[in-house]
Amino acid sequence: MKALRRVWPITVVVLLVALVWVANAQVTDQAAEGRALAANCFQCHGTDGRAVKGMPSIAGKDAPSMYSKMREYQKKTDYKNIMVPIAHAYTDQQLWEMSLYIASLPEHQDRGGGGEAVQPGDAPGVNSGNGGEE
């Protein structure tokens, strides 16, 4: 009986460590999957979700709000907004994984939304009419 009393706390500690390790592995897998999926978002919303003029930044948005917004797009059938067909391309699980990853990114201070659209010549070295020279 004494031996059982000594072994019991050790068994509990080992089980708790194993549980934390498994949970951490699942979160890591989800984050990796979310990062791969979110790479598509960054084509329009900027590197790591920090957009420039004319497009809203998504970095740091809370996961439930992000997921909810994407689900709203999925429910729409009017394809005038580019986000509608994009949202239709993902499963609910994928949308959640993307939302978790995007929420983990540091929030960008200047959200970019509502700014002026990028015009030709705004980027350094790009100017319409002079072959890219400034």
C-alpha positions as CSV (number, residue, x, y, z in Angstrom):
1,M,0.0,0.0,0.0
2,K,2.9,2.4,0.8
3,A,4.4,1.7,-2.6
4,L,1.1,2.6,-4.3
5,R,1.0,5.9,-2.4
6,R,4.4,6.8,-3.8
7,V,3.7,5.7,-7.3
8,W,0.3,7.4,-7.7
9,P,1.6,11.1,-7.7
10,I,4.3,10.1,-10.2
11,T,1.7,8.5,-12.4
12,V,-0.5,11.6,-12.3
13,V,2.5,13.9,-13.2
14,V,3.5,11.6,-16.1
15,L,-0.1,11.6,-17.4
16,L,-0.4,15.4,-17.1
17,V,2.9,15.9,-19.0
18,A,1.8,13.5,-21.7
19,L,-1.6,15.3,-22.0
20,V,0.1,18.7,-22.3
21,W,2.5,17.3,-24.9
22,V,-0.3,15.9,-27.0
23,A,-2.4,19.1,-26.8
24,N,0.7,21.2,-27.8
25,A,1.3,18.9,-30.8
26,Q,-2.3,19.4,-32.0
27,V,-2.1,23.2,-31.6
28,T,1.2,23.2,-33.5
29,D,-0.3,21.1,-36.3
30,Q,-3.3,23.4,-36.5
31,A,-1.1,26.5,-36.5
32,A,1.0,25.1,-39.3
33,E,-2.1,24.2,-41.4
34,G,-3.6,27.6,-40.7
35,R,-0.4,29.3,-41.8
36,A,-0.3,27.4,-45.1
37,L,-4.0,28.2,-45.7
38,A,-3.6,31.9,-44.8
39,A,-0.8,32.3,-47.3
40,N,-3.6,32.8,-49.9
41,C,-5.0,35.7,-47.8
42,F,-1.7,37.5,-47.9
43,Q,-1.7,37.9,-51.6
44,C,-4.3,40.6,-51.2
45,H,-4.2,41.5,-47.5
46,G,-0.4,42.0,-47.3
47,T,2.5,40.0,-46.0
48,D,1.5,38.4,-42.7
49,G,-1.9,40.1,-42.9
50,R,-0.5,43.7,-42.7
51,A,-2.0,45.4,-45.7
52,V,-1.0,48.5,-47.5
53,K,-3.3,51.1,-49.0
54,G,-6.6,50.1,-50.4
55,M,-7.0,46.7,-48.6
56,P,-7.9,46.0,-45.0
57,S,-5.3,44.4,-42.7
58,I,-6.3,41.2,-41.1
59,A,-3.4,40.5,-38.8
60,G,-4.4,40.2,-35.1
61,K,-8.2,40.1,-35.8
62,D,-9.8,37.9,-33.2
63,A,-10.4,34.3,-34.4
64,P,-14.2,34.1,-33.8
65,S,-14.9,37.4,-35.7
66,M,-12.6,36.3,-38.5
67,Y,-14.3,32.9,-38.7
68,S,-17.8,34.4,-38.5
69,K,-17.0,36.9,-41.4
70,M,-15.7,34.1,-43.6
71,R,-18.8,32.0,-42.8
72,E,-21.0,35.0,-43.9
73,Y,-19.1,35.1,-47.2
74,Q,-19.7,31.3,-47.6
75,K,-23.4,31.7,-47.2
76,K,-23.6,34.3,-50.0
77,T,-24.2,33.4,-53.6
78,D,-23.6,36.8,-55.1
79,Y,-20.1,36.6,-56.5
80,K,-19.6,40.3,-57.0
81,N,-17.4,40.4,-53.9
82,I,-14.1,38.5,-54.5
83,M,-14.3,37.1,-50.9
84,V,-17.4,35.1,-51.7
85,P,-15.8,32.5,-54.1
86,I,-12.7,32.5,-51.9
87,A,-14.7,31.6,-48.8
88,H,-16.5,28.9,-50.8
89,A,-13.2,27.2,-51.5
90,Y,-12.6,26.3,-47.8
91,T,-14.2,23.9,-45.3
92,D,-15.4,25.1,-41.9
93,Q,-12.3,23.5,-40.3
94,Q,-10.0,25.2,-42.7
95,L,-11.6,28.6,-42.0
96,W,-11.2,28.0,-38.3
97,E,-7.5,27.1,-38.7
98,M,-6.9,30.2,-40.8
99,S,-8.7,32.4,-38.3
100,L,-6.6,31.0,-35.4
101,Y,-3.4,31.6,-37.3
102,I,-4.4,35.2,-38.4
103,A,-5.4,36.0,-34.8
104,S,-2.0,34.9,-33.6
105,L,-0.2,37.5,-35.8
106,P,0.7,40.9,-34.3
107,E,-1.9,43.5,-35.1
108,H,-0.9,46.1,-37.6
109,Q,-1.4,49.7,-36.2
110,D,-2.4,51.2,-39.6
111,R,-5.2,48.9,-40.7
112,G,-5.0,50.2,-44.3
113,G,-8.7,49.9,-45.0
114,G,-10.4,53.0,-46.4
115,G,-7.1,54.3,-47.8
116,E,-6.6,55.4,-51.3
117,A,-6.2,52.6,-53.9
118,V,-2.6,52.0,-55.0
119,Q,-2.0,53.8,-58.3
120,P,0.6,53.2,-60.9
121,G,3.8,54.9,-59.9
122,D,3.1,54.6,-56.1
123,A,5.7,51.8,-55.8
124,P,9.4,52.8,-56.0
125,G,10.8,52.2,-59.4
126,V,7.4,51.9,-61.0
127,N,6.2,54.7,-63.1
128,S,3.9,54.6,-66.1
129,G,5.7,56.0,-69.0
130,N,9.3,56.1,-68.1
131,G,10.3,52.5,-68.2
132,G,10.4,52.0,-64.5
133,E,12.9,54.8,-63.8
134,E,12.1,57.6,-61.3
